[in-house]
Amino acid sequence: MITRRPNAVIVLSIVLAAALTAVAGWVMAQMREDALASARAAAYNMALLFERDTQRNFDVYSLALQGVIDAIDDPRLAELPDDLRQSVLFDRSATAKNLGAILVANASGDVIFDSRASPPRELNVADRDYFIAQRDSPHTGLYVSHPMMARDGPDDATIGLSRRLEKPDGSFAGVVVGTMRLDYFRRLMSGIEIGAHGAVTLTLADGTLLMRRPYAPEMIGRNLADSALFQRFGQEQEGGFFGVGPVDGVRRWFAFRRVDGYPLIFSVAVAAGDIYTEWRARAWIIGSLTALLDATLIAFAALLSRQLRRRELLEDELRALAGTDALTALANRRAFEARADHEWLRARRSGQPLAVMMLDVDRFKPYNDRYGHAAGDAALAAVARAIGSHARRPGDCAARYGGEEFVLLLPETNAAQALAHAEKLRSAIETLDIPHADSPNNVLTASVGVASTSASDFDSWRALVEAADAALYTAKRAGRNRVAVWQPSFAREHHNAGPEL
């Protein structure tokens, strides 16, 4: 049982603490994955919203340009007055918010119609990329230009959307171009939450940066085509990956989408640090609580283990006291019988001899009467120490059998060895030189009876003890202060003998 194994309590607490830590670690890992999944989904959704909003506005503007082309192709347009012609060419969609002027330029680049002025402003756009692209290729379609910086700075920068005008024979006749303020994209990006270190960018398909959040006016128009990040966009319509921003070097999760039908790419990037900000706070709380619980569990287990050890020591002490004679500190009769039963069975299994010595202090009653019980107790304690010193092997057992009688159990000891051992013990007691005026030897002595299973077979250890007791009485009748080894004839003599002092 665990209550009998104090160390098992600590081991179990460590196992439980490890399991608790593993569960907490798994939960925190799942929370981390959830945080990343949530950030990815948010970035994808924002990129999708930007793409759809931009596509809708560009579609409206593209229709406006196509409407101008259709009107120009109508021969009746030239017959209209200037104000009516202006109204026909440029409907209300051309003057919508964030949309600049719509211009019509001839093959030389001279502006011939202007949605913002009638008569048109004196402008020539032959050097603009949206004019050159349409002039050089009849298959350009809707062209989105590079940023055009205003004189008062990049805050008023615009881009141009142009379509080609053709003569009946298909040759180049000029362009229709509409301008759009980049501030539209700036405001579009400003209403979202992407974290303290997030970024949103809009680039042309060739890598030219049109707008960025955080707003960096000096970056508008810069080409990022050579950056490793932009090259990862490839030709796919959409995607996502972890990468390092080419502008500030911050590691982010990038979700990108191409605007369907237009050479524009939106990317929404959430900084890795921002993704896990909330997770780190929760992980710190969970980790701290788990560590506290683990420490509490182990500390409680250590305290319980300490108490169990104390209890075990106390129980051992009580068991020792229960099996120990209080006066002599030798085993008592009960403890001896338990040991004798164990050694008897072991001797039967192994076939080794087992010897028993019965020892009785000679003329102890006269000693008590003359010197008093206190001296008698001291004499018995001295004899017990001598006996205990002759029971040094692990299996030996010295015990007080009752009154002034002692017993010594000697495993793996034959009759001859037991006899020699008994003689040494008898001599050791005599040499204690405890005065005894009523003894012929003038000192306290003892008689010893010895029996061994090597000399004869016995049915039980009790029979062996009785044989040693018979030998003891033989030694006493022979004059005391001597050793006698059991013989079968001793049994009859012991049966007929009276008590000895």
N, C-alpha and C positions, 0 to 999 in steps of 0.2 A: 504493500500500500504506500501511497505517496507520503502519508503522515509518518511513516517509518523511514523514509528516505528524504531527508532535508535537501540534499543536493538536487534531487529530482524536481523539487518545487522551483528552484532557480532555473534549471534547464527548461522546464515547462514554461516559465514566464518569459524566458528569452525566445523560445519558439513562438509563443503567442505574440510577443512584441514584434518579432520578425514578420509574422503573418499580418499583423496590423499595419506594419510599415509597407509591406508588399501591396496590400489592398489600397492604402493611401497613395502609394506611388502609381498604381494602376489607374486610380481615379484621377490623379493629377495629369497623368499622361493622356487619358481620354479627354479631360478638360482642355488640354493643350491642343489636341487634334481638333476638338470642337471650335476652339478659338480661331485656328487657322482656317477651318472650313467656313466659318461664319465670315471671316475677312475676305476669303476668296469669293464667296457668294455676293457679298456687298460690292466688291470691286467689279465683278462681272455685271451686276445689275446697273451700277452707275455708268459703266462704259456703254451698256446697251441703251440707257436713257439718253446719254449724250449723242450716240450714233443716230437714234431714231429722231430726236429733236432736230439735229443738224440736217439729216436727210430730208425731213419735211420742209424745212425752210429753204434748202437748196432746190428742192423740187418746185416750190412756189416761184423762186427766182428764175429757175430755168424756163418755166412756163412763160414768165414775163418776157424773157429774152426772145423766146420763140414767137410770142405775140407781136413783138416789135418787127421781127423778120417777116412774119406774115403780112403785117400792115405795109411794110416797105415794098413788098412785092405787088401790092395793089396799085395799078396805074392811076386810080382815081385820087390817090393821096396827094399828088402834086397839085391837084385842082382845089384843094381845101385851103381855107385861110390858115394863117400860122397858128392861131390859138386853137382852132378846131383840130388841126393836124397834130398839135402837141398833145391834145386830149386823147386822140385816137391812138397815137403811138405809145403813150405812157399812161397806163391805167393806174388805179390807186395802189395796186400791189407794188408798183415800182417806187412808191414813196413810203413804204412801210418802215417801221422803226428798225434801226441797225442797217438798213439798206441805203447805200449812197446813191450816186447818180447813175443813170443808164445813158450811155453814149453810143452814137452810131458814127463810125469812121469810114472814110472811103478807102480805096486801094492805096492811096498815098499816106494814109494815117491821119488825115485832117478830119476833125470832128465836124459832122454836118448836122447832127441832131443831138440835143442835150436835154435830158429830162429836168434839169435844174435851171435851164435858162433858154429863152427864145428872144432873139436869135441866139445860137449856141456860142459858148465861149471859144475863144481862139486857142485851140489846143491841137497838138499833133502827138499821136501815140505810136508812131511808127517804131520807136525804140523800145516799146514795152514788150515783155515776154509773151503776154497774151495775144498781142498783134502778130508777133513774129511766128509763134506756133501755128496760128491759123493760116497765115500767109504761106508758110512752107509746106503745109500738109493739108490736103482736102479731107482727111479722115480723122482729124483731131477730135471732133465732137465738142462737148462742153469742156472748156479748158479752165482750170483753177490756177491763178497766177501765184507767184511768190509775193511776199509782203511788200507793200509800197508804203514807204515811210513819209509821213507828212512833215512839213517844214518845222512845225512846232513840237516835234518829238514823236516817239513810237506809241504814245498813248492814243494817237489818232490814226494809227496805221490801218491800211485797208488791204483787201485782196480783190482781184478782178476775176469775174466769171465771163468768159467770152464765147461767142459762136461765130462761125464763118458766114460771110455774105458771098454769094456767087452770082455771076452773070448767067444768062441763059445758056451759054456754051460751057458752063462749069468753071470758068476761070475766076480767079480771086477778085472780089469786088469790095472787100473791106470787112469790118467786124462790128458786131454788137457786143458791148461789154457793160456789165453792171458791177458796181463796186459794193463791197460789204465791209463794214467796220469790224476789226478784230476785237473791239471792245465787247461785241456781242458774245464771243466765246469766253471772254474774261468774266462777264457777268453770269454766263451759263455755269461756269465752274465754281463760282463763289458761293453757291447755295448748298453745298454738300459738306458732310463731315467725314474727313479722311484721316483724322489723327494729326498730331502735332508735326510729324515728319513725313506725311503723305504727299503725293504729287500727282497732278493730272496734266497731261500734255496732249497737244494736237499738232500733228505734223503732216506735211504732204507726203505722198508716196515715195518721193525721192529723198526724204529725210530732213527737209527744211522745217524748222520749228516755227509754228504760227502763234501758239499761245501756250502758256504754262502757268500752273498754280503750284507753288507760290509764284506770284507774278514777278517776272524778271525781264524788264523791258530791254535790257542789253542783249538778251538771248534771242529775241524775235528776229527771225531771218537766218539764224545760224543753222548750218547744215550738220546733221548728226548721223549721216549715212555711214560714216566709217566707224562709228562706235559699235562695240560688241553687242550692246543692248539692242540697238535698232536692227542689227542684222538678224537677231533672233526672232524678230517679227515675221521675217521671211515673206512668203506670198499667201499665207493662210488668212482666212477671213477673220478668225478670232483665236485666242489662246491665252495661256497664262503660265508664268514661271517666276522663280526667284532670280533676281539679278541685282546688279549694282548700278545705281543711277549715274549716267555719264556726266551730269552737271555737278552733283555734290558728293558722289561716292557713297551714298547711303544704300544699304541693302534693303530691298523692298520686294513685295509680291506684286508683279505686274500682270494686269488683265488688259488685253488690247482687243479692239474691234476696228475693222475697216468700215467706213461709211459706204453702204451699198450704192454703187453707181458713181461714186466720186473718189478721187485720189487723196483721200483723207484717212488718217489713222488716229483714233483716240486710245490713249492708255491711261488707266487708273492704277496708281501704285500706292500700296499701303506698307508703311515701314515695318520691318520685322519687329522692331522694338515696340511699336504701337500696337501690333497685333497681340502681343503677349503681355501688355501692361496690366490689364485687369486680371489675366491669368496668373501673373506673378504675385499680385496682391493676394489672390485667393490661395495660391499654392503656398505662400508664406504662412498664411493663417492655418491651413490644413497641416502643413509640415510642422509648425510649432505645436499645434494641438496634439499631433501624432507623437512627436518627440516627448511632450509632457506626459501623455498617456503611457508611452513606453517606459519612461523613467519612473513614473508612479507605479506601474505594474511590477517592474523589476525591483524597485525599492521595497514595495509591499512584500514581494516574494522573498527578498533577502531578510526582511524582518520576520516573516513567518518561518523561514528556514532556521533563523537563529533561535526562535522560540521552540521549534521542533527539536533542534539540537539540545537545547537546555532540558526539554522534556525527556529526550532520549537519555541524556546523562543522568537525569534524576531517576528515571526508571532503572537504569543500570545500577545506580547507587542503591536504590531500594532493593533491587534483586540481589545485589551483593550483600546488603545488610540482612536480607531475609535468609541468605544462605551462610551467614558468618556467625560464629560464636562471639558474643560481645566481650567475654573475658579474655579469651586466648587469641582472638583474631584468626583462628583456624576455621575451616568449614564446619558447619554444624551437621548433626546427624542426617537431617533432611537433604542437605546438599550432597553429603557423602553418598547416600543411597541413590540419588539421581546419577552421580558420576559412576558409581559401581555398576549400575544397570547398563550404562553406556559402554564402559570398558569391558564388561562381561560379554556383551554382544560382539564387540569388536574382536575380542580375543577368540571367540568361537569362529568368527569368519576367517580370521588370519591364521588360526592354529598356534598362536604365540601363547606362552604361559602367562598367568596372572597370579600375583602374590598379594597376601594381606597380612599386616602385622597388627595385632591387638596389644596395646600397652596399658599397664595399670601402675599407678604410683604406689610404691610399697608403704604400708602402715600410714596411710594418709589421715585416717581418722584421729589416731593419737597425735599426729603432727598438728592438726587443727585444734585439738583440745589443749595442747601445750602452748602453741604460738598464736592462736587466734585465727579467726577467719580471714582477716586482712592479710596476714602472712601466708595463709593457705592459698589465697587467690594469687598472691605474688609468686608463690612457688609454682602453681599450675601454669601461670603465664610464662615463667622461665622454662619449664619443661616443654611447653607448646612451641616456644621459639626454637628450642633444640630439635624438636620433631620437624618443624617447618623447614629448618635448614637441611634436613635429609630428604626433602621432597622437592627437588629442584627441576626434575624433568617435566615437560609439558603435560604428560599424562598422569603424573603422580598426584595423589590427593591425600593431604593430612587433615584429620578432622577430630573434633572432640566428640566422643561417642556418648558420653554421659558421666557426670561427676568427675572423678579423677581418671577416667578411662579414655584412651585415645585409640584411633585407628589410622593406619597408613596403607593406602592402596598403591601398588607398584605394578603397572603393566609391563609386559615383556620381561618378567623377572622370574627365574626358576627358583627352586627350593634352596640350592646352594648359595645363589646370589642373595636371596632374601635373608638367609641365615647370617651371612657376612654383614649385610646391611644392618640387620637387627642388632648384631653385637656392637657395631660402631655406635648405633643410636643409644644402646644401654650404657656404653662407656661414656658417651658425651653427657648423658644426664648425671651420671655419678660424678664426673669431673666438674659439674657445676658447683660442687662443694657447698650445697645448701645444708646448713646444720640441722640435724635431726637426732635429738638426744634419746629418743625411744627406739632408734634403729641400731642393730648390732654394728652397722658400718659407720654410725655417727653422722652420716650425711643422707640426704634424700636420694633414694634409688627407685628403680622401676623394673618390673618384670615384663617380658615380651613373649608373645606367642606368635608363631609364624606358620602359615599354611600357603601352599602353592598348587595350582592346577597341574604343574609339571610332575608332582609327586603322586597325585591321585586324581581321579575324575570326580567332579561334583555336579549335582543337578542344577545348581543355581549359585549366584554369587552369595546369597544368604547362607547356603550350606558352607561355602568357603569361609565366610566370616565366623560361622559357628565353629568350624574346625580350628581357626586361629584362636578363638576364645577358649576352646578346650585345651589347646597347647599352652595358652596363658596360665590357666589354672594349674596345669601340670608344673609350669615353672615356679609358681607360687608355692605349691606343695613341696617342691624340691628345695626350697630355702630362700626363694625370692632373689632379686637382683641377678637374674639370669635369663637366658633365652632358651625356649623349647620349640622344636619343630613338630608339627602335627604328625601323629601316627594314628592308624585306625583304632588302636586300643584306647586312645585318649577319649574317644567318644563315650565309652562306658564309664571311665573314671570321672569325666566331667558331669555325667548324668547323676552319679552317686555322691558327688562332692558338695559340701556346704559352701556358704559364702566365705570369701577371703577378704582380709583387710590389707 
